[in-house]
Amino acid sequence: MTSLPAAERPAGAGDRAAQVLAHLERLYPDARTELDFRTPFELLVATVLSAQATDVSVNAATPTLFERYPDAQAMSQATPEDLEPYIRRIGLYRNKARHLAALARLLVERHGGEVPNDFEAVVALPGAGRKTANVVLSNAYGFPAIAVDTHVGRLSRRLGLSAQTNPDKVERDLQALFPNERWVFLHHALILHGRRVCFARRPRCSACELLACCPQIGVTDAA
């Protein structure tokens, strides 16, 4: 994928990226997804459910959901109304139930019930998109990718790694700044730092070990 021209990225982003990565590797050496899954199908379902919802709420719902519908073949026989009771406590559960029923049918019809190791094929599934495909392919199949969610986007701007608000453009900026063998780690580490320290409101800048290399772009009220 072609990166954005360097002139469109914040000044000093390249040097800062190396410092940020070094700090993140020390702080979160074992960073990984916090979604619970055993198979690519379970990860796909959990990722679709995680949109505008917490991983905690998704992990609370999926054990009973997967016990009843362990694979695409089983879920393809379900209606959205069958799925709703299992995910009712997750935001936008009605829309997500429709997406899950539809994507399970497509997986059976087009891919033999398996989650394809193909970016465009995953993006084409109902309820999926670029972020979902990046999460699934990177965590299930080792595909080098950076999934830009709200945490990754927010930290990228605060750290002066990207000036973009469009997730696709943030993704391209990060890909140009970091080695591709660290893309998956970077995604997870930024999410963990966003959840634990660099909050959307009143980030804990005084306790942040990235403060020395962070220009705090856009931060107006910090703890």
Secondary structure, 3 states (H helix, E strand, C coil): CCCCCHHHCCCCHHHHHHHHHHHHHHHCCCCCCCCCCCCHHHHHHHHHHCCCCCHHHHHHHHHHHHHHCCCHHHHCCCCHHHHHHHHCCCCCHHHHHHHHHHHHHHHHHHHCCCCCCCHHHHHCCCCCCHHHHHHHHHHHHCCCCCCCCHHHHHHHHHCCCCCCCCHHHHHHHHHHHCCHHHHHHHHHHHHHHHHHCCCCCCCCHHHCCCHHHCCCCCCCCCC
